[in-house]
C-alpha cells in the first residue's frame, strides 16, 4: 500500500492545483482557503459538495487567511502537504508614482509563510507569476514591534533566519516623496524630518484624490479647465467642504485658502489653466507628499529621516530597506528545515495545450537528497486542435439556467489528450459549453477576422474599431483568434479579451477555455459566466500540478 497524503490548499481558487495532485491518487484535500465566493462554490462542487472543506475563522463567514489560526487545526504534519499560490504584486519604481505605494497583496505571501511555520508540513508547493523572482518583486523592511509573533519583515527577523557569513537580504532603497519647484511648498515641507511627525493627508478619499488628479491633468493639457458634469461638481464641493473645515496644521493655511478660492470659482465658470495651476498646484503636491508619508506610516516601514535635496526643482526623499521576495523565501524555508528547488515551468512541456509559464517553489522536509522540480514529461506539445477540435460543431449555449448538458457527440477518432478530458464523463454529457451571445458588432468582428484569416483586433478595418477610444493601444490578445496547430497562448479571462475559436466566428466557450487549462470535462464550474471564465484564467493547469505532485512523491517515498 502506498502512503496517502492530505492537502491543505491555500488561495485555492477553483482548485486547479489540488485537482492535479488528486489525479495522482495519492493526495486528498482536507481543507482550502479561498475568499472568492464563486470559486468556493466550484471547489465544493468538485469535492462531493462538502462545504466543510472551506476553512473559516471562528464566528466568521469569510475564508480569510489572515484570520485563520493554523495551530488550532491539529494536523498531522508528517502526513500534510501545503500548496497554494499567494498573490504577490511587489513594488517597483513605476508603481511608486501611482496612488498607492504599498501593495496589500504582499502580506499574503507572508501569510503563506506563517502557514508553513505553524503547520510544519512534510512538503509544500508554492506557485506564482513567472516574474516573481524579478527585481520588481520586493518587500520593504518594517520596524520591529516587540511581542509581534508574526514578524516576517523586520531587520531582526531577516538577520535571525540568516546563517553567519551570509550576505544580508536587505539593501538600501531611496523613495522620492516630493519633487517641486515651489519656494512656498519647500518652506512648509522642509520642517518635516521624521516620517512619524508628518501630518495626515488633507484629502484621503480615493475618489476625491482621483478627481483632483483629473483637474491637474486638464491644467497640463488644456488652456482652460472646466467641470464637465454634476458628478464632478459634487466631488469638488466635497473637497471644498474638507478644506473649509481643516484646522489641524497652521502652516497649511495659505495653500488651503488659495485652493478654496480657485475651486470655488471653478464651480461657477471655466478657469484658465495658468491661474488654476498657480493657485492649486501646491495643494496637489502637498497632499501627494502627505499621502506617501502616510502609506509608509500605515505599513510600519522602517525609514530614515526625510532629506531635503536642494535644487530646482527640490526633492524630499527618505531611505528604506527592501529585499527580494524569492531570495527571502528560500532563506526562510531553509531556516524552517526544507530542502528546496524553484524555477519557472512551461505548462506546455507537461501535457497542457497552452504556453503558460509559472514560477514554482517546492520544499521537502528533512531530506538530504537534492530536491528538483520535474523536467519535461511530454516529448511533444499538445495543440489547440488536440484540445478542442471535437467541440467545434457543437454550438455553445448562452444561458446557464437553461443549459442542456446532453450534447456531446463522441468523435470518430480520439487522441491521448481527448481520452484524458473525457475520463470520468458520461458519453453524451458536456458541462459548461457556454459562451456569451455576441452583439451585432462583435459578431461582425468575429466574422471578418475569420474570413480574412486575421489574428486579432488589429486585423479589423478601422470602421470596426471605432468603439475603442485609442485602437492603436489595444493589446494583441484582444479578439485573439486561436491557431489550431499551436499550443494556446497563456489563458487569461478569455471572455473579457473576446478570444475567438480557430475555425468558427464565435467566442470560446467556458468548457473550451477549461480544456486549454487541462481541466477534465467532469470538472464543473459554478457562478456567473464571467466568474467561471475568471476562475479558469486564474487557475493552475491540473496537468502541470500533477507533474509536480508526482515529482514530490519521489522524495516523500
C-alpha positions as CSV (number, residue, x, y, z in Angstrom):
1,X,0.0,0.0,0.0
2,X,1.4,3.4,-1.0
3,X,1.2,6.1,1.6
4,X,-1.6,8.7,1.2
5,X,-1.2,12.4,2.0
6,X,-3.6,15.1,3.0
7,X,-3.6,18.5,1.2
8,X,-4.2,22.0,2.7
9,X,-4.8,24.3,-0.3
10,X,-4.3,28.0,0.3
11,X,-5.5,30.6,-2.1
12,X,-7.2,27.6,-3.8
13,X,-9.3,29.4,-6.5
14,X,-11.4,26.9,-8.3
15,X,-8.9,24.1,-7.4
16,X,-6.7,23.5,-10.4
17,X,-3.6,22.9,-8.2
18,X,-5.3,20.5,-5.9
19,X,-7.1,18.7,-8.8
20,X,-3.7,17.9,-10.3
21,X,-2.5,16.5,-7.0
22,X,-5.6,14.4,-6.6
23,X,-5.2,12.9,-10.1
24,X,-2.1,11.0,-8.8
25,X,-4.4,9.0,-6.5
26,X,-2.1,9.8,-3.6
27,X,-3.4,13.0,-2.2
28,X,-6.8,14.1,-0.6
29,X,-7.9,17.6,0.2
30,X,-8.7,18.2,3.9
31,X,-9.1,22.0,3.7
32,X,-9.0,25.0,1.4
33,X,-8.8,28.7,1.9
34,X,-10.3,31.0,-0.7
35,X,-12.1,34.4,-0.3
36,X,-13.9,34.4,-3.6
37,X,-17.5,33.0,-3.2
38,X,-17.9,31.7,-6.7
39,X,-14.6,29.9,-6.6
40,X,-15.6,28.4,-3.2
41,X,-18.7,27.0,-4.8
42,X,-16.7,25.4,-7.6
43,X,-14.3,23.9,-5.2
44,X,-17.1,22.5,-3.1
45,X,-18.9,21.2,-6.2
46,X,-15.9,19.2,-7.3
47,X,-15.3,17.7,-3.8
48,X,-18.5,15.9,-3.1
49,X,-20.4,19.1,-2.2
50,X,-18.5,19.2,1.1
51,X,-18.9,22.7,2.4
52,X,-16.7,22.0,5.4
53,X,-13.6,21.9,3.2
54,X,-13.6,25.7,3.1
55,X,-11.8,26.9,6.2
56,X,-13.1,29.9,8.1
57,X,-12.1,31.6,11.3
58,X,-14.5,31.0,14.3
59,X,-17.6,33.2,14.1
60,X,-16.7,34.3,10.6
61,X,-18.3,33.6,7.2
62,X,-15.1,34.7,5.3
63,X,-12.4,32.3,4.3
64,X,-9.8,34.9,5.1
65,X,-6.3,33.5,5.6
66,X,-5.3,36.4,7.9
67,X,-8.0,35.3,10.4
68,X,-7.2,31.5,10.4
69,X,-5.1,30.1,13.3
70,X,-3.2,27.2,11.7
71,X,-2.1,25.9,15.1
72,X,-5.7,25.1,16.0
73,X,-6.2,22.7,13.1
74,X,-4.3,19.9,14.8
75,X,-2.9,18.4,11.6
76,X,-0.5,15.5,11.3
77,X,2.5,17.4,9.9
78,X,4.2,14.2,8.7
79,X,1.2,13.5,6.5
80,X,0.3,17.0,5.4
81,X,1.2,18.9,2.2
82,X,0.6,22.7,1.9
83,X,0.0,24.0,-1.6
84,X,-1.1,27.3,-3.0
85,X,-0.4,30.5,-4.9
86,X,-0.4,33.6,-2.8
87,X,-0.9,36.8,-4.8
88,X,2.3,38.9,-4.9
89,X,2.3,42.2,-6.6
90,X,5.6,43.5,-5.3
91,X,6.6,47.2,-5.9
92,X,8.7,48.9,-8.4
93,X,9.9,52.4,-9.4
94,X,6.9,52.5,-11.8
95,X,4.1,51.9,-9.3
96,X,5.6,54.3,-6.7
97,X,4.1,57.0,-8.8
98,X,0.6,55.6,-8.6
99,X,-2.0,56.3,-5.9
100,X,-0.8,53.6,-3.5
101,X,2.9,52.9,-2.7
102,X,2.3,49.6,-0.9
103,X,0.5,46.6,-2.3
104,X,-1.7,44.8,0.2
105,X,-1.1,41.6,-1.8
106,X,2.4,41.4,-0.4
107,X,1.1,40.5,3.0
108,X,-0.5,37.3,1.6
109,X,2.9,35.8,0.8
110,X,3.8,36.3,4.5
111,X,0.5,34.6,5.4
112,X,1.6,31.6,3.3
113,X,5.0,31.6,5.2
114,X,3.1,31.7,8.5
115,X,1.1,28.6,7.5
116,X,4.4,26.7,6.7
117,X,5.9,27.8,10.0
118,X,2.8,26.7,12.1
119,X,1.8,23.6,10.3
120,X,5.3,22.3,9.6
121,X,4.1,20.2,6.6
122,X,6.3,17.3,5.3
123,X,6.3,19.2,2.0
124,X,4.9,22.3,0.3
125,X,4.5,23.8,-3.1
126,X,4.1,27.5,-3.8
127,X,3.3,28.8,-7.3
128,X,3.2,32.3,-8.6
129,X,3.7,34.5,-11.6
130,X,6.8,33.8,-13.7
131,X,8.2,37.3,-12.8
132,X,8.2,36.7,-9.1
133,X,12.0,36.3,-9.0
134,X,12.5,39.6,-10.8
135,X,13.8,42.8,-9.2
136,X,10.2,44.2,-9.2
137,X,9.1,41.7,-6.6
138,X,10.5,43.1,-3.3
139,X,9.3,43.7,0.2
140,X,10.0,46.6,2.5
141,X,11.8,46.1,5.8
142,X,9.4,47.1,8.6
143,X,10.0,48.3,12.1
144,X,10.2,45.6,14.8
145,X,7.3,45.5,17.1
146,X,8.1,43.9,20.5
147,X,5.8,40.9,21.1
148,X,4.8,40.5,17.4
149,X,4.7,36.8,16.8
150,X,4.1,37.2,13.1
151,X,7.1,39.4,12.3
152,X,8.2,38.4,8.8
153,X,9.8,41.6,7.6
154,X,11.9,43.4,10.3
155,X,15.7,43.6,10.1
156,X,15.7,41.5,13.3
157,X,13.7,38.7,11.6
158,X,15.8,38.8,8.5
159,X,19.0,38.6,10.5
160,X,17.6,35.7,12.6
161,X,16.9,33.5,9.6
162,X,20.4,34.1,8.1
163,X,23.4,32.0,8.8
164,X,26.7,33.6,9.9
165,X,28.6,34.9,6.9
166,X,25.6,35.1,4.6
167,X,25.0,38.3,2.7
168,X,22.3,40.4,4.3
169,X,19.0,40.0,2.5
170,X,18.1,43.7,2.5
171,X,19.6,46.7,0.7
172,X,19.0,50.4,0.8
173,X,16.4,51.9,-1.5
174,X,15.6,55.6,-1.8
175,X,12.0,56.8,-2.2
176,X,11.1,60.1,-3.6
177,X,8.3,61.7,-1.6
178,X,8.0,65.0,-3.4
179,X,9.6,66.9,-6.4
180,X,8.6,70.5,-6.7
181,X,9.9,73.9,-7.8
182,X,7.7,75.9,-5.3
183,X,9.5,78.0,-2.7
184,X,6.3,78.3,-0.7
185,X,5.9,74.5,-0.5
186,X,9.6,74.0,0.2
187,X,9.4,76.2,3.3
188,X,6.5,74.1,4.6
189,X,7.7,70.5,3.9
190,X,11.3,71.1,4.9
191,X,10.1,71.3,8.5
192,X,9.4,67.5,8.4
193,X,12.5,65.4,9.1
194,X,10.8,62.4,10.8
195,X,8.2,60.4,9.0
196,X,6.2,60.0,12.2
197,X,5.8,63.7,12.6
198,X,4.3,64.3,9.2
199,X,0.6,65.2,9.5
200,X,-2.2,63.1,7.8
201,X,-3.2,63.9,4.3
202,X,-5.8,66.7,3.8
203,X,-7.7,64.5,1.2
204,X,-7.8,60.8,1.9
205,X,-10.9,59.6,-0.1
206,X,-9.5,57.8,-3.2
207,X,-12.4,59.1,-5.4
208,X,-11.6,62.7,-4.4
209,X,-7.8,62.2,-4.9
210,X,-8.6,60.9,-8.4
211,X,-10.9,63.9,-9.1
212,X,-8.1,66.3,-8.2
213,X,-5.7,64.3,-10.3
214,X,-8.1,64.8,-13.2
215,X,-8.2,68.5,-12.7
216,X,-4.4,68.5,-12.6
217,X,-4.2,66.7,-15.9
218,X,-6.5,69.2,-17.5
219,X,-4.3,72.0,-16.3
220,X,-1.4,70.5,-18.1
221,X,-3.2,69.6,-21.3
222,X,-5.8,72.4,-21.8
223,X,-5.7,76.2,-21.9
224,X,-8.9,76.3,-19.8
225,X,-10.3,74.0,-17.2
226,X,-14.0,73.3,-16.6
227,X,-16.1,70.8,-14.8
228,X,-18.0,68.6,-17.2
229,X,-20.9,67.3,-15.2
230,X,-22.8,67.2,-11.9
231,X,-20.7,64.3,-10.5
232,X,-17.5,66.3,-10.9
233,X,-19.1,69.4,-9.3
234,X,-20.3,67.3,-6.4
235,X,-16.8,65.9,-5.8
236,X,-15.2,69.3,-5.9
237,X,-17.8,70.5,-3.4
238,X,-16.7,67.6,-1.2
239,X,-13.1,68.7,-1.5
240,X,-14.0,72.3,-0.6
241,X,-16.0,71.1,2.5
242,X,-13.0,69.2,3.8
243,X,-10.6,72.2,3.2
244,X,-13.0,74.7,4.7
245,X,-13.2,72.7,7.9
246,X,-9.5,71.9,8.2
247,X,-7.8,73.3,11.3
248,X,-5.1,70.9,12.2
249,X,-1.9,72.4,10.9
250,X,-1.5,76.2,10.7
251,X,1.4,76.1,8.2
252,X,-1.0,74.8,5.5
253,X,-3.4,77.7,5.8
254,X,-2.2,79.9,2.9
255,X,-2.1,76.9,0.5
256,X,-5.6,75.8,1.6
257,X,-7.1,79.3,1.2
258,X,-5.7,79.7,-2.3
259,X,-7.1,76.3,-3.2
260,X,-10.6,77.2,-1.8
261,X,-10.6,80.4,-3.8
262,X,-9.7,78.6,-7.1
263,X,-12.1,75.6,-6.6
264,X,-15.0,77.9,-5.6
265,X,-14.5,79.8,-8.9
266,X,-14.2,76.6,-10.9
267,X,-17.6,75.5,-9.6
268,X,-19.1,78.6,-11.3
269,X,-17.1,79.0,-14.5
270,X,-14.1,77.7,-16.6
271,X,-10.8,79.0,-15.3
272,X,-7.5,79.5,-17.2
273,X,-5.1,76.7,-16.6
274,X,-2.3,79.1,-15.7
275,X,-4.4,80.7,-13.0
276,X,-5.6,77.4,-11.6
277,X,-2.0,75.9,-11.6
278,X,-0.8,79.0,-9.7
279,X,-3.5,78.5,-7.1
280,X,-3.8,74.7,-6.5
281,X,-0.6,73.0,-7.7
282,X,1.0,73.4,-4.3
283,X,-2.1,71.8,-2.6
284,X,-2.0,68.9,-5.0
285,X,1.7,68.3,-4.4
286,X,1.4,68.8,-0.7
287,X,-1.4,66.2,-0.4
288,X,0.6,63.8,-2.6
289,X,3.6,64.2,-0.2
290,X,1.4,63.7,2.9
291,X,-0.2,60.6,1.3
292,X,3.2,59.0,0.5
293,X,4.3,59.5,4.1
294,X,1.0,58.2,5.5
295,X,1.4,55.0,3.5
296,X,4.8,54.4,5.0
297,X,3.5,55.0,8.5
298,X,0.4,52.8,7.9
299,X,2.6,49.9,6.7
300,X,5.2,50.4,9.5
301,X,8.0,50.7,7.0
302,X,11.4,51.4,8.6
303,X,12.5,54.8,7.2
304,X,15.5,57.0,7.6
305,X,15.0,60.7,8.3
306,X,13.4,62.7,5.5
307,X,16.0,64.6,3.5
308,X,15.7,67.9,1.6
309,X,17.6,67.6,-1.6
310,X,18.3,71.2,-2.8
311,X,17.9,72.2,-6.4
312,X,15.3,73.5,-8.8
313,X,13.1,71.6,-8.5
314,X,13.9,70.5,-5.0
315,X,13.1,66.9,-3.7
316,X,12.1,65.3,-0.5
317,X,13.4,61.8,0.0
318,X,13.7,59.1,2.6
319,X,15.6,55.8,2.6
320,X,14.1,52.4,3.2
321,X,15.4,48.9,3.0
322,X,14.0,46.3,0.7
323,X,14.6,42.7,-0.1
324,X,13.9,40.3,-3.0
325,X,10.9,38.1,-2.3
326,X,12.3,34.8,-3.7
327,X,15.7,35.2,-2.0
328,X,13.8,35.8,1.2
329,X,11.5,32.8,0.9
330,X,14.4,30.5,0.1
331,X,16.3,31.6,3.2
332,X,13.2,31.5,5.4
333,X,12.1,28.0,4.3
334,X,15.7,26.7,4.6
335,X,15.7,28.1,8.1
336,X,12.5,26.1,8.7
337,X,14.3,22.9,7.6
338,X,13.3,22.4,4.0
339,X,15.3,21.4,1.0
340,X,14.2,23.5,-1.9
341,X,14.1,23.9,-5.7
342,X,12.5,26.8,-7.5
343,X,12.2,27.6,-11.2
344,X,9.8,28.7,-13.9
345,X,7.9,25.8,-15.6
346,X,6.3,25.9,-19.0
347,X,3.0,24.1,-18.8
348,X,3.2,23.0,-22.5
349,X,6.0,20.7,-21.5
350,X,3.8,18.8,-19.2
351,X,0.8,17.9,-21.4
352,X,-1.1,21.2,-21.2
353,X,-2.1,22.6,-24.6
354,X,-1.0,26.0,-23.6
355,X,2.2,28.0,-23.3
356,X,1.9,29.1,-19.7
357,X,4.9,29.9,-17.6
358,X,4.5,29.7,-13.8
359,X,7.1,30.1,-11.0
360,X,7.2,27.1,-8.7
361,X,9.0,26.5,-5.4
362,X,8.9,23.1,-3.9
363,X,10.1,22.2,-0.4
364,X,10.7,18.8,1.2
365,X,11.2,18.5,5.0
366,X,14.3,16.7,6.3
367,X,15.8,15.2,3.2
368,X,19.4,15.0,2.3
369,X,18.6,14.5,-1.4
370,X,19.0,17.3,-3.8
371,X,15.4,18.4,-4.5
372,X,14.5,19.2,-8.1
373,X,11.3,20.2,-9.7
374,X,10.2,18.0,-12.7
375,X,11.8,18.3,-16.1
376,X,9.7,18.0,-19.3
377,X,7.3,15.0,-19.1
378,X,6.0,15.2,-22.7
379,X,8.1,14.8,-25.8
380,X,5.7,16.8,-27.9
381,X,3.4,19.8,-27.2
382,X,-0.3,19.4,-27.5
383,X,-2.1,21.9,-29.7
384,X,-5.4,23.7,-29.6
385,X,-6.6,21.2,-32.2
386,X,-5.8,18.3,-29.8
387,X,-7.7,20.1,-27.0
388,X,-11.0,21.4,-28.6
389,X,-11.5,20.2,-32.2
390,X,-14.1,17.7,-31.1
391,X,-16.3,20.5,-29.8
392,X,-16.2,22.8,-32.9
393,X,-19.5,21.7,-34.4
394,X,-21.3,21.6,-31.0
395,X,-22.9,25.0,-30.9
396,X,-22.3,26.7,-27.5
397,X,-25.4,27.6,-25.4
398,X,-25.8,31.1,-23.9
399,X,-27.7,30.7,-20.6
400,X,-26.6,28.9,-17.5
401,X,-30.1,28.5,-16.1
402,X,-31.4,26.6,-19.2
403,X,-28.3,24.8,-20.1
404,X,-28.8,21.2,-21.5
405,X,-25.7,19.0,-20.9
406,X,-26.7,16.0,-23.1
407,X,-25.0,17.4,-26.1
408,X,-21.6,15.7,-26.5
409,X,-21.1,13.6,-29.7
410,X,-18.3,11.1,-29.5
411,X,-15.9,11.7,-32.4
412,X,-14.8,9.0,-34.8
413,X,-11.2,9.3,-33.7
414,X,-9.5,10.1,-30.4
415,X,-6.1,11.1,-29.1
416,X,-4.3,10.9,-25.8
417,X,-5.4,14.3,-24.6
418,X,-9.1,13.8,-25.5
419,X,-9.1,10.5,-23.6
420,X,-7.8,12.4,-20.6
421,X,-10.5,15.1,-20.9
422,X,-13.3,12.5,-21.2
423,X,-12.2,10.3,-18.3
424,X,-15.0,10.1,-15.8
425,X,-17.6,11.7,-18.1
426,X,-20.8,10.0,-19.4
427,X,-20.9,9.5,-23.1
428,X,-23.2,12.4,-24.1
429,X,-22.6,14.8,-21.2
430,X,-20.7,18.1,-21.7
431,X,-20.8,20.7,-19.0
432,X,-20.2,24.4,-19.4
433,X,-20.2,24.6,-23.2
434,X,-21.5,28.1,-22.8
435,X,-20.4,31.5,-24.2
436,X,-22.0,35.0,-24.3
437,X,-24.3,35.8,-27.1
438,X,-22.4,38.4,-29.3
439,X,-23.9,41.8,-30.2
440,X,-24.2,42.5,-33.9
441,X,-20.9,44.5,-34.0
442,X,-18.9,41.8,-32.1
443,X,-20.3,39.1,-34.4
444,X,-19.2,41.2,-37.4
445,X,-15.8,41.4,-35.9
446,X,-15.5,37.7,-35.4
447,X,-16.7,37.0,-39.0
448,X,-14.3,39.5,-40.5
449,X,-11.3,38.1,-38.6
450,X,-12.3,34.5,-39.7
451,X,-12.9,35.3,-43.4
452,X,-9.7,37.4,-43.7
453,X,-7.7,34.8,-41.8
454,X,-6.9,37.5,-39.3
455,X,-5.2,37.1,-36.0
456,X,-6.7,39.7,-33.5
457,X,-8.3,43.1,-33.1
458,X,-5.6,44.7,-35.3
459,X,-6.8,42.6,-38.2
460,X,-10.1,44.6,-38.3
461,X,-10.8,47.6,-40.6
462,X,-10.9,51.0,-39.0
463,X,-14.7,51.3,-39.1
464,X,-14.9,48.2,-36.9
465,X,-12.6,49.7,-34.3
466,X,-14.5,53.0,-33.7
467,X,-15.9,51.9,-30.3
468,X,-12.4,51.9,-28.9
469,X,-11.1,55.3,-27.7
470,X,-7.5,54.5,-28.8
471,X,-7.5,51.5,-31.0
472,X,-3.7,51.7,-31.6
473,X,-3.1,50.8,-27.9
474,X,-5.3,47.8,-27.8
475,X,-3.4,44.7,-26.8
476,X,-2.7,41.9,-29.3
477,X,-4.6,39.5,-27.1
478,X,-8.0,41.3,-27.7
479,X,-10.1,39.3,-30.2
480,X,-7.3,36.8,-30.4
481,X,-8.1,34.1,-32.8
482,X,-6.5,30.8,-31.7
483,X,-4.3,28.7,-34.0
484,X,-5.4,25.1,-34.2
485,X,-1.8,24.0,-34.9
486,X,-0.1,25.5,-31.9
487,X,-0.5,25.4,-28.2
488,X,-2.7,28.2,-26.9
489,X,-1.1,31.4,-25.5
490,X,-1.5,32.0,-21.8
491,X,-5.1,31.7,-20.9
492,X,-6.5,34.7,-19.0
493,X,-10.1,35.7,-18.8
494,X,-10.9,34.9,-22.4
495,X,-14.4,36.4,-22.2
496,X,-13.0,39.8,-21.3
497,X,-10.4,39.5,-24.1
498,X,-13.0,38.2,-26.6
499,X,-10.9,35.3,-27.7
500,X,-12.1,33.6,-30.9
501,X,-12.4,30.0,-31.9
502,X,-9.9,28.9,-34.6
503,X,-12.4,27.9,-37.2
504,X,-15.7,29.5,-36.1
505,X,-16.9,33.1,-35.9
506,X,-17.7,32.9,-32.2
507,X,-16.2,33.3,-28.8
508,X,-14.6,30.4,-26.9
509,X,-16.9,28.6,-24.5
510,X,-16.2,28.1,-20.8
511,X,-15.5,24.4,-21.5
512,X,-13.1,25.2,-24.3
513,X,-11.2,27.6,-22.1
514,X,-11.2,24.9,-19.3
515,X,-9.8,22.4,-21.8
516,X,-6.9,24.7,-22.7
517,X,-6.1,24.8,-19.0
518,X,-6.3,21.0,-18.9
519,X,-9.4,20.7,-16.7
520,X,-11.2,17.4,-17.4
521,X,-14.7,17.6,-18.7
522,X,-16.1,16.2,-15.4
523,X,-14.8,19.3,-13.6
524,X,-17.9,21.6,-13.1
525,X,-17.7,25.3,-12.6
526,X,-20.0,27.5,-10.5
527,X,-21.0,31.1,-10.6
528,X,-21.9,33.6,-13.3
529,X,-20.4,33.2,-16.8
530,X,-17.8,35.9,-16.2
531,X,-16.9,34.3,-12.8
532,X,-16.4,30.9,-14.4
533,X,-14.2,32.4,-17.1
534,X,-12.2,34.2,-14.4
535,X,-11.7,31.1,-12.3
536,X,-10.3,29.3,-15.3
537,X,-8.0,32.2,-16.2
538,X,-6.7,32.3,-12.6
539,X,-6.2,28.5,-12.3
540,X,-3.0,26.4,-12.3
541,X,-3.3,23.8,-15.1
542,X,-4.1,20.5,-13.4
543,X,-1.7,18.5,-15.7
544,X,1.1,20.8,-14.7
545,X,0.2,20.4,-11.0
546,X,0.1,16.6,-11.5
547,X,3.6,16.5,-12.8
548,X,4.9,18.4,-9.8
549,X,2.9,16.2,-7.5
550,X,4.4,13.1,-9.0
551,X,7.9,14.5,-8.6
552,X,7.1,15.4,-4.9
553,X,6.1,11.8,-4.3
554,X,9.5,10.6,-5.3
555,X,11.0,12.5,-2.4
556,X,8.3,11.6,0.1
557,X,8.8,7.9,-0.7
